[in-house]
């Protein structure tokens, strides 16, 4: 499958980003988020704006990663408990089910 090239401009700098067709919508969403965050940044320096946005996005990513790992552990525990309960239920004599 041929890669597309997404042409964008951030802080007055043009970028051409190769992207797989199935990833293009997600990349456009990411660029839109970065543009929004850059617009909200209060610094006068583009460099400081870019670094601030990068740090904040990395922090948000790590926070979401931590939350998703916590949720995955909770799901694993719930599944394990359910499987143990099912195993105990299956071990009961027929008259007790």
N, C-alpha and C positions, 0 to 999 in steps of 0.2 A: 504494500500500500504506500502510495506517495505521501510524503510529508507536505503539509501546508506551511506557509510562512506568514506569521501574524506580524503586521507592522503597527507599532504603537509609538507614542511619544510620552515620555515622563520627564517632568521638570525641564522641558525644552530640548530634550535629547531623544533623537529617533532610535528605535530598536527594531530589529527584525529577528523574530524568535521562531525557530523551526518547531512545528508542533504536529503531532499525529492528529488526523481528522477527528478521531473519537475523543481527544483531549482538548480540542479547541474551545468548546463552550466553557469548560472549567478554567482554562487559562484566561479567557476573556473576563470571567467572573473575578479571578485573582487580580488581574490588571485594574479592573473597576474598583476593587477593594483598596488596592494600593493608591490609586488616584484619589479616592475619597479620603483616605488617611493622610495623604500628603496635603490635601486641601485643608484639613483640620489642624495640621501641625502649625504651631505658632512662630517657629523660628524664622528669621529672615534669610538664613543661609540654607541653600538647597542641600548642601552636604549634611548639615545638622538635621534637617527635616528627614532626609533619606535614612540616616542612621537611627533617628528616633522611631520612625515607622518600622524599620527592620527589627529593632529591639522589641518593640511592642508586639509586632506580629509573631516573632519568635516566642515571646512570653505567652501569648494567647495560644499558640500551637502547643507548647509544652503543658500548659494548663489543661487543654482539651485531651492531650495524650494521657496525662495522669488520670483524668476523670474517666476516660474510656477504659483504661487498664483496671481501675477500681470497679467499674461496672462489669467488666469481663470476669473479674474475680468473684463478684457477687453472683453472677449467672452460673459460673462453674460450681460454686458452693451449693446453689439451689438445685442444680441438676444432679450433683452428687447426692444430696439429701433425698431427692425424689427417687433416684435409682436405688438407694439403700432401702427406702420405704417400700418400693415395689418389690425388691428382693425379699424383704421380710414378709410382705403380704403373700408372695408366691410360695413361701415356705410353710404357711399355715395349713393345717389339715383341712380337707374339703368341707367339713361341717362348720368350721369357724370363719369361713370367708363371707 
